[in-house]
């Protein structure tokens, strides 16, 4: 019994050792990859290596530049659209800043002159300022200087403010709209490159059949590469369009808010709330306004001029 148990123990150990050796060989074969595999038949002492390829080394991994070149002619206009997107984004990041819309050093100066109803100083300060706040304030205050304080109660002054804001930001709005154009043009160019690649693929099938799959694969790769490139360019362009549009809208809204506050300060300085007429700053309007008629009250120079005599 002891001999039999020892025999079975040795047999089990031998079988276990064989299983470990087979498992090690299988793991080694998997590490080497699928290009070469062990095709040794039972009973043979030598190993016969069978190659799955044609004897050449496996192709090297393609770089990003190689993949771009595979896209064909369509990659040229797509690359131009990519560079245009980057350049426009950098320009707008540098341009859409508070110093071009609401400079901190200009706001308190205009606030003070408007609160004191000093229109002449306000016009001089706003006219020389190359900012959105300066140009919008200049358009509003110049109209008040020419027509009188009564226009503060009308809607024309707000229309003039909107016109000045649009004139100042017309170039910026046009640049932002180019992102919308690029986001729509890039996928169309990618689709055109896809159609071109498929035409070449079917032409290869017609002329050579399936004799050389590498040429067919190259045409299909061109088709897929242009589509992917168009989408990669269009997605950031859409993001930039909405981002910079909202940023410009926010700056313009802040300018309108500041100018509206200044006009309210001017109303409080000009109107006398007790009498419902003009206050002590009514004479701050153009002093020559109404001076031709000696019967005109100087304190009402900013009011409505008398109507012309009937014809």
Residue, then its C-alpha position, 0 to 999 in steps of 0.5 A: x500500500x505504501x509503494x502504491x501511494x508513493x507511485x500515485x504521488x509521483x504520477x500526480x507530481x509528474x502530471x502536474x509538472x507537465x501541465x505547468x510546462x504546457x501552460x508556460x509554453x502557451x503564455x510564451x507563445x501569446x507574448x510573441x504575438x500572432x505573427x509566428x506561432x508554434x506548429x510542432x506536431x506530437x512526437x517531433x523534436x524540432x519546431x516548425x515556424x509558420x509565418x502568417x505574413x509574406x516574410x516581411x516585417x510587420x508595418x510600423x505604426x503610422x504617425x499623425x503626419x502620415x495619417x494626414x497625408x493619407x487624407x489627400x487633397x481635401x486635407x489642404x483646405x481643411x488645414x486652412x480652416x483649422x489654422x483660421x479657427x485657431x487664429x480667430x480664437x486667439x485674436x478674440x481672446x485678446x480683443x474681447x477684454x474689459x479695457x476695450x469696452x468698460x475701462x476702469x479708469x474711464x467709468x468714474x470720470x464719465x460718472x462724475x461729469x454726468x452727475x455734475x451735468x458737465x456735458x462739454x467735459x463728458x463729450x471731450x472725454x468720450x470722444x477721444x476714448x477708443x472704447x465701446x463705453x466712450x463711443x456710446x456715451x459720445x453718441x448719446x451726450x452729443x445728441x443732448x448737447x445739440x437738442x436740449x435736455x428734453x430729449x432725455x425723456x424720449x426714445x431717440x437717445x437709446x436708438x443712438x446708443x444702439x447705433x453707436x454700439x453696433x458701429x463699434x462692434x460690427x467688425x467683432x461680430x463679423x469675426x465671430x460669424x466666421x466661426x459659424x461658417x467654418x463649423x458648417x464648411x468643414x464637415x462639407x469639405x470632409x464629406x467631399x473628401x469622403x466621396x472622392x476617396x470612395x470614387x477612387x476605391x471603386x475605380x481601383x476595384x474596377x481596374x485591378x479587382x481585389x488583387x492588391x487590397x493595399x490600394x483599396x485600403x488606401x482609398x478607404x483610409x482617405x475617405x475616412x480621414x477627411x470625414x474625421x478631420x472635418x468633424x474635428x475642426x467643426x466641433x471647436x468652431x461651434x464652441x468658439x462661436x457661442x462662447x465669443x458671441x456670449x462674451x461680446x453680448x455680455x460686454x455690450x450689456x455692461x456698457x448699456x448698463x453703465x450709460x443708462x446709469x449715467x443718464x439717470x444721474x444726468x436727469x437727477x442733476x438737470x431736473x428739479x423734482x419740486x417744480x417739475x422743470x429744469x434745475x440749476x444745470x439747465x444752462x449747461x447745454x450749448x450757450x448759443x442755443x436760442x441766443x438769437x431771440x432776446x425774448x427767450x429765457x436763458x434758463x429755458x435755453x435747453x427747452x423746445x425752441x419756438x415754432x417757426x412763423x406760418x408760411 
